[in-house]
Amino acid sequence: MTDSTKIQISSDPPIARIALHRPEKLNALDPEMLTALETGLSLLERRSDIRVVTLQATGEKAFCVGADIDAWTALTPLEMWSEWIRHGHRVFSRLIHLRQPVICAIQGLAFGGGLELALACDIRIAGESARFAMPEVKLGTVPGWGGTARLPELIGKGRAQQMILSGEPITAAVAERWGLVNEVVPTDRLNSRVEELANRIAANAPVSVQTAKQLVAGSSAVTLESIAAATNAFTKDAAEGLAAFREKRSPNFQGL
């Protein structure tokens, strides 16, 4: 489904699977991967037969260690902002707002942008070997793909400050206790547990699941507007309003 071998997307309806496939670089993200991920998510968004998406990575050492340092250090400041930071934000936002729920399987290291990628998913399941960190301050920079906003929302300001300001990693057990991940399972059961959960969700009414995802994501004006618009569009009053418009008469609304 994508032109990049570094992002592998397969589907077996009702589940689609996205895999970061750059184990020799600990699945570090480069511009090619961001573009492929964005393209893949756009295609999955339009698939009515896909009810759940899983996100995982190949290799045992890392889920993703973040942005490829060689890729972003070669950029000018303007390129860094326009082609790297904004591109990443756009891709991660598309992941967050994907119609289908996304379950992330995390093994090994989830550092920097890799952790930010996991934060953009709806549910996070970690293997016992997983480690989590925001190490940007050790490189003289700061999280750039939403970490300073999403991490405090998930684990609280104090714990987020600890992770971001120290740059030190935490274990899977601590991540579960802090609410960073939903579950920790033996690493050899990680993929099977994610598949089990994906199938359980996929067995439920898809529109209900997708609407519930939007509600849980937050009662923003856009979320409420979209739900309200969809609901009102299929009322008897809406049908009457359209009929009156076509017939060039005043509508007779009944509150139904």
ABEGO torsion letter per residue (X at the ends): XBABAABBBBBBOABBBBBBBBAAAGGBBBAAAAAAAAAAAAAAAABAABABBBBBBBEAABABAEBBAAAAAABBAAAAAAAAAAAAAAAAAAAAABABBBBBBBBEBBBEAAAAAAAABABBBBBAABBBBBAAAAAGBBBAAGAAAAAAAAAEAAAAAAAAAAGBBBBAAAAAAAGABABBBBAAAAAAAAAAAAAAAAABBAAAAAAAAAAAAEBBAAAAAAAAAAAAAABAAAAAAAAAAAAGBBBBBAGX
